[in-house]
Amino acid sequence: MQPAPIKDVISFEDFEKIDIRVGTIISVSEVEKSNKLMKLTVDFGDHTRSILAGIKQERDNPKEIENKQALFVLNLPEKKMAGEVSQGMLFDIGYADKVTPCLAIPEVPVPNGSRAG
């Protein structure tokens, strides 16, 4: 893989606007109207959210990520896709570089809702 060029510099204040948190993926289910999306139900400690992720074709068994902690971006606007609403974004590694994507996970278990940054 050839690493991509570094993106334009942003201010620390801009970085602080991104709300990245740890959540536990409670369940992974099919999105009937999509051949790419799976619906993740994620526990963030004080609430759960439905997050759509394009992982259906990236993994032999998308359900293998159930009960795993991962990083998510929470303060994006809700987005309706394939008849479902996504309330955030899975923060995975590799997709943009055409590398088999993997979860960005904490090194050790941490409380759901813990913030990154």
Secondary structure, DSSP 8 states (H G I E B T S, - for coil): -----------HHHHHT--EEEEEEEEEEE-TT-SS-EEEEEE-SS-EEEEEES-TTT-S-GGGGTT-EEEEE--S--EEETTEEE-SEE-EESGGGTS--EE---SS---TT-B--
